[in-house]
Every structure is written in structure tokens, then in C-alpha cells.
Amino acid sequence: MKPLLKTIAIFLVLTATPAAWALTGDVNGDNIVNGADVTALYGVLLDGATVNGNADVNHDGSINGSDVTALYNILLNPVEPKPERLAGGDISMLPRYELNGARYFNSSGTRVTDMLAYYKEVGWNAFRVRLFVNPTNANNDGVLQDLAYVKALGKRIKDNGFQFMLDIHYSDSWADPAHQTLPAAWKSLSTEQLTTKVHDYTVDVLSELKAAGAEPDLIQTGNEITYGMLWPTGHVWPAGGGQDGGSWDTFVGYLRAASSACREQCPDAKIIIHAAMTKNSNNPINFYKTLKPYNLDYDVIGLSYYPAYTGSIAVLETVLNSIENTEPDKDIMIVETGYSYAWAMNDTSYDLSGTYPYTEEGQRKITADIVAKIKTHPRVKGIFWWWPEQNDYYTYPQVTSSWWNASLVDSRNGHILSATAEIANYLNE
């Protein structure tokens, strides 16, 4: 075995060209994969040296000759690096709009029959899709994304060359700051059993997605968990302490179980912890400050920012500045945003229409200003519009009981709105 390994290692060192991939195969931890990683792996195999825990190249739980083969394949078939920035949207309802006959039109009035191809042409490079445990229990608008649905849409996203963000709700229905309801099938479980269930459910989901060709690049373990998740035991205040018998220790225990499952199944995926910016802009700031001492394993701070509910772009910048100081080693993404194109959204707290009127141009202008602002924050790595595909033009039956006034499509005529291109401008220097 050893002479063969040495021969392969020398051959790779002499012939391999660097591959731009700083994750799998980066045995020596220098953020590139090249011949130096072969030398490092050879040292581990011959001498038992420890090199950043990355020598298990094929993620099978052991370090042996098969890792040399895996590294050899990586070097001969380098994978394109993942993009530094992501720009796109949560298109969880697109298949249903397509099924129900929605018609989309570009700026020249030409009908768009493949929205993913259109988004690629505009410049988007990533999409987010939500997942519910058993949405048949919800009986709620927009809640239909079970695992079979997500596997199909996720594969379509990956097959078209986009990054795929999975948003796990850990609920049968909407999970947000006001709702984090236990799935019906989990209600009789103890706290310990729930922790195990979170891990096992996440493992099962990711395993099936991988088998379906829909492995996510980013994984949200919970949706808008500013006040915790899996209530009541995981119900917390952002600044510390529990509600209704919940506690931060229990809540973080659920998150640890989810993170562990993600690392086991999708070691190269980035884990996102997602808190909403609410009317009280201190909530996300306090949330991440409270979370920090737990040393939870995750990569990205995800924020929801809706100007009409949260306030001006200056408020967003205040939150970003504070979080950047609290968590200097975490990336940040705006995983949800949106603004009206014709009518105010329901129950909003801030009226910015004097500066950004509820028109296509007003929507475009605020989007351009949000993009310009987050570009000044190098650690912000992504922006995603929520429900950009909502469109009831020629849709029958209507997909939901009411229109989403912050869509990037005008439901009156199917016209794709100009803010779509402004989202893509985030990727331009």
C-alpha cells in the first residue's frame, strides 16, 4: 500500500494544477486544493499526522487509500468555486403558479415560458425554497412544500446551475416570530426526544435531497427564529430568558442537533441561523449576542429585512454594524426582503412611500438603494427577494387567497418588474 500511495502522491504533486475549491480536498487548510494537499494527505497516511481534520476527503468516516483516490479525482476534475456573493429569491411557489397557468412577460412584452432561464439571463445565481414537515396539516395559503415538492424544485434549481438554499421550518405551517408550532406528529415528544427528532429528521431530509440530485448549498435550520422554535420548550426572548416554560439551553440544543445533522450529511453546505428584523430593531442584535456564548456551529447570519415593517435603510445599517461587531467571523445574508409595487402590504409599521412610492419605480429605487448599502458591508454575502414569482395574471385557479403586494411581477398584467435586475446588480462591483 505505501509504495503505491507514494507513487500516486509524487505523480499528483508534479502534474496537478490548482483547483479553486477551499472545502473538500483542502487537506492542509490553506483554502486551495493542489499538490500540497497530496503531500499533506500522504503524511497523514504514513505518519498519522493530524492536518486540520480535513484528511477524510470522501467523508466516509475513515482515512485510507480511498481518500487518495477522491483527492486525485478532485484534482483531475476541479469543481467550479462557489460564488462569493448570492443574489436571487425564494421561489417556493413557482411550480404551483406554472401549474395553474400564470403568464409572465419581460420588459419588451415577450412571454417568458421558463422563469429559471429568465432569472439566469438577468443575472440571479441562487434560490431559496422552504420545507414543512407535513403541510397537509396546515390548510394555509402557500403552505404546500413537502419533501417530494422540494426535491423536485431543488433538483431543477441545481440542474440549472444555481445555488440552492433550503429553508427548514420544523413545523407543519408557517414558522416566524409569531408562530413556531410543533409539527402535529411531534407534539407528544419530550424535550430529549424532540432534540433527537430534529437531528434525525434533518438527516433524513438531507439524505433524500442528495439522492434526488438536490443537495443544498446552504441550509437554514429554522425560519425567523428570533423568539426560538419548537414552542413551547424552545420559546425564548431575544435578549435572554425563556417564555412559556422554554429556555435558551433547550432552544440551542435543538439548533445543535440540526447543525450536527447538516455537517454529517452536507459537510460543504453553509448553515444559516435566521432571525427577523422586526419593528424593534434591537431584537436581531440581542438575539445574536445571546446566542454567541453558546458557540453554536454555524456559518451565516440570516436576516429578514422588510422596510415597511422594520424601518428605513439606516435602520438596516445600524443592525448590520452591530452584528458585525458582535460576530466578526460570521458572514451575513439578507435572506428575505421585499417592497410593494402598487399597494401597501398589510399591517405595516412604517410608511416610506414619500421617498419610495408604491410604484414599479419606487420599488426599483428602494431595491437599488438596499443593494448599494449592503455593498458597503463586505461581510454581507447575499440578498434574496421573498416570493418574487407571485403572479395571478391568467392564473386559474388563483394560487392564494390574496396577492403579495411585494412581488416582482405585476399580477394585473404578468409584467416582470424592474427591481428584478436591481437584485442582480448586487453581484456587480
Steps between C-alpha positions, in 0.01 A plus 500: 500500500763755600716485180184535289385800702841660467497454121154652470595790726816584304307482172231737627747748644680522166198511270200646678392857447334690784126461537300795632319315779572580860291226659508130413857402412663791683698266727753757621244776560653766273170564315608349168529144375825410326804272521582622850184328623625171356823538698298580813273199449801276437642618835178409677492154348866421570553672831155558646554876487196715573428764238196713590267202505459525122678181398174306474456626145209274408317552833463129572619524861846350446832602346653251257591445137150585380564859610801512266273387217242764593763773510643379169155532340454850640833613358431353157141626498504827692164635614411857418528719811175601663417865439618752756164680493148372448206686349159347444173424668275258683307336215319240710170555316628508140394144406145567616474823299628315196253216557211746527587679178658828615638707212823698536628770263838674475556873453449476124168323542626158393353210691747319727436126505801398714540722803825336615655571161373857525649548847833362377494743206432789738793389716356328805708209630312352798156396620345416834223245560310438823418156642222402742481175695144415398328792325175305458435589865525873431208587269670834438588710196842422363561205731540204265874435489543143619818301439390362162422854380833636624697212347354574157548877520843467661621268223371742239692783669821298519468365144479859375826593673363706790595488866222344709404622848276268699278669761387239755199622699485214756124548499198392297421865424658845504783545748569867578534731803131450583473127424734210568248220536609143559425261215189298587697174496754636751265640765525207741881497502707598803774763470762228469297318238442824309874564487553155353211552259646828372828323426344192340245696297773729366717200411212335316413818308856565389562137412195494275589832338849372421362179351265709284781719363386797708773537762472847653793741503356691795269376775283709732442308822179678590314794353492843670589352838535836676285362785622143475333201337307183584286678756438481788827336612710700253318831559742780601549873521768643263685671787500187716263293709214272406129537437221254581744258659758520223870566546801601297678178600220293352469720192872484426488125559256475209729714285804288592313187392414662167856623442641156579272343241602757239871437555444124478304508177612818321843592641564761232167681546485825694269497802284811547343620824212726399350777714244755386548874522173605661358840601743484793835508320679396821351151474747352249789682669408352838428159349851450364659645814309248711587216262872576485613345835351166396760463222245347268641350181371710209636718220257774398279751680175525302274803533150585381478868407170647381522882507127550554509280811848581629584855397739687277825379346677692777343256747634209298848650509484545878413131540775393259761711679407357838492138383831541320654611829339218698581223251813602308555151356152442356372582153163674472219462247171678448302180449165679468410846375216661308320827428166581338461587134138626506326471838615505861559165667269406785559630853822685423670712765690753287382706203798571274284576197596868507851399396417170337146512357302182449580484129731293285755782510467543876558129548799512266650801676483355852643172373789686336563691823495181712745337260727804505499503881580132552782528246673726752499209747749242368378231736150509352509217247146470369157650437179307430161645406207321660229364269617683185300265274152583639283558192125453458488618138313221316544277807210262552413412759664782693789353698442692823205692639674838465783658303846561645538872443879475509534255212743568217219432253193719444197274547292732283693425183778246573770762442829413672603809695827690465612441859584146383806632321597714800532184710746365243701822519612389844738262322667786309788693647 
